[in-house]
Amino acid sequence: MRAMTSRAMTSRDVFEYAVLRVVPRVERGEFLNAGVLVYCRQRDYLGSRLHLDTDRLRALDPTADAAAIGKALQAAADVCAADPGAGAAGREALGSRFRWLTAPRSTVIQPGPVHTGLTEDPGAEADRLLRLLVLPLEP
């Protein structure tokens, strides 16, 4: 019985995630990773982490409007957080918001493919994925 209680406390649940990509010049198809979206239905969790590397953005497109791109990324984060200013999408159920955010788009902010994994802590998973997939590599 004790092992079962310990197992229940450390159980891992399925989560889904996608990278938010910035495609400053859609016609060129070049992108940089600027955020992650994490959804875990069993833990009732939908979260995002963002980081826009403006130096890398300028390397792809020196004329890119970093402020406007930052606002667009923040709008996605607001939908995740059900911010009152997020509009109708922000009032949907968690799963519907995740599906809306990960639907294919041909705009400057595009979701990457949805992947799955197992986690004990989806918030910590979002932090880990940000470090792994978005933040600049450390030497």
C-alpha positions as CSV (number, residue, x, y, z in Angstrom):
1,M,0.0,0.0,0.0
2,R,2.8,2.4,0.8
3,A,4.5,1.8,-2.6
4,M,1.2,2.6,-4.3
5,T,0.9,5.9,-2.4
6,S,4.5,6.8,-3.3
7,R,3.8,5.9,-7.0
8,A,0.6,8.1,-7.0
9,M,2.6,11.0,-5.7
10,T,5.3,10.7,-8.4
11,S,3.0,9.7,-11.3
12,R,3.8,11.3,-14.6
13,D,1.2,12.5,-17.0
14,V,1.1,13.0,-20.7
15,F,1.8,16.6,-21.9
16,E,1.9,18.2,-25.3
17,Y,4.1,21.1,-26.3
18,A,4.9,23.2,-29.3
19,V,7.5,25.8,-30.1
20,L,6.4,29.3,-31.1
21,R,8.5,30.4,-34.0
22,V,9.1,33.9,-35.4
23,V,9.2,34.0,-39.2
24,P,10.0,37.6,-39.9
25,R,9.9,37.2,-43.7
26,V,7.4,34.5,-44.4
27,E,8.4,34.3,-48.0
28,R,11.9,33.2,-47.0
29,G,10.8,30.5,-44.5
30,E,13.6,31.3,-42.0
31,F,12.6,31.3,-38.4
32,L,13.9,31.5,-34.8
33,N,12.4,29.9,-31.8
34,A,10.9,32.4,-29.4
35,G,8.6,30.5,-27.0
36,V,7.0,27.3,-25.9
37,L,3.5,26.3,-25.2
38,V,2.8,23.4,-22.8
39,Y,-0.5,21.7,-22.2
40,C,-1.3,18.9,-19.8
41,R,-4.9,17.9,-19.6
42,Q,-4.6,15.6,-16.5
43,R,-2.9,18.5,-14.5
44,D,-5.3,21.1,-15.9
45,Y,-2.3,23.1,-17.1
46,L,-1.7,25.4,-20.1
47,G,1.3,27.6,-20.0
48,S,3.8,29.5,-22.1
49,R,7.4,30.7,-21.8
50,L,8.7,33.4,-24.1
51,H,12.1,34.8,-25.1
52,L,12.6,36.9,-28.2
53,D,16.3,37.2,-29.0
54,T,16.4,40.5,-30.9
55,D,20.0,40.0,-32.1
56,R,19.0,36.8,-33.8
57,L,15.9,38.4,-35.1
58,R,17.9,41.3,-36.7
59,A,20.3,38.7,-38.2
60,L,17.3,37.2,-40.1
61,D,15.7,40.5,-40.9
62,P,17.3,43.8,-40.0
63,T,14.0,45.6,-40.7
64,A,11.9,43.4,-38.4
65,D,9.7,45.2,-35.9
66,A,10.8,43.6,-32.7
67,A,8.2,45.5,-30.6
68,A,5.3,44.3,-32.8
69,I,6.7,40.8,-32.8
70,G,7.0,40.9,-29.0
71,K,3.4,42.1,-28.7
72,A,2.2,39.2,-30.9
73,L,4.1,36.7,-28.8
74,Q,2.6,38.2,-25.7
75,A,-0.9,37.9,-27.2
76,A,-0.3,34.1,-27.5
77,A,0.8,34.1,-23.8
78,D,-2.3,36.0,-22.9
79,V,-4.5,33.4,-24.6
80,C,-2.7,30.7,-22.6
81,A,-3.2,32.6,-19.3
82,A,-6.9,33.4,-20.1
83,D,-6.0,37.1,-19.7
84,P,-9.3,39.2,-20.0
85,G,-7.8,41.1,-22.9
86,A,-7.2,37.9,-24.9
87,G,-10.7,37.9,-26.4
88,A,-12.9,35.0,-27.2
89,A,-9.9,32.6,-27.6
90,G,-8.8,33.3,-24.0
91,R,-12.2,32.2,-22.7
92,E,-12.1,28.8,-24.3
93,A,-11.3,25.6,-22.4
94,L,-7.6,24.8,-21.9
95,G,-7.5,22.2,-24.7
96,S,-9.3,24.4,-27.1
97,R,-6.9,27.2,-26.4
98,F,-3.9,25.0,-27.0
99,R,-5.4,23.7,-30.3
100,W,-6.2,27.2,-31.4
101,L,-2.6,28.4,-30.6
102,T,-1.0,25.4,-32.4
103,A,-3.2,25.6,-35.5
104,P,-1.0,26.2,-38.6
105,R,-0.6,29.8,-39.7
106,S,1.3,31.7,-42.3
107,T,2.0,34.8,-40.2
108,V,5.0,36.1,-38.5
109,I,4.3,34.0,-35.4
110,Q,3.9,30.3,-36.2
111,P,3.6,27.2,-34.1
112,G,5.9,24.3,-34.7
113,P,4.7,20.7,-34.7
114,V,3.0,19.4,-31.5
115,H,5.1,16.9,-29.6
116,T,4.3,14.8,-26.5
117,G,6.1,13.6,-23.4
118,L,5.6,12.6,-19.8
119,T,5.9,15.0,-16.8
120,E,5.4,15.3,-13.1
121,D,5.4,19.1,-13.3
122,P,4.2,20.8,-16.5
123,G,5.4,24.2,-15.3
124,A,8.9,22.9,-14.7
125,E,8.7,21.2,-18.1
126,A,7.9,24.5,-19.7
127,D,10.9,26.0,-18.1
128,R,13.1,23.1,-19.2
129,L,11.8,23.3,-22.8
130,L,12.5,27.1,-22.9
131,R,16.1,26.4,-21.9
132,L,16.5,23.5,-24.3
133,L,14.7,24.8,-27.4
134,V,14.6,28.6,-27.2
135,L,17.3,30.3,-25.1
136,P,20.7,30.8,-26.6
137,L,23.1,27.9,-26.1
138,E,25.7,28.5,-23.5
139,P,29.4,27.9,-24.4
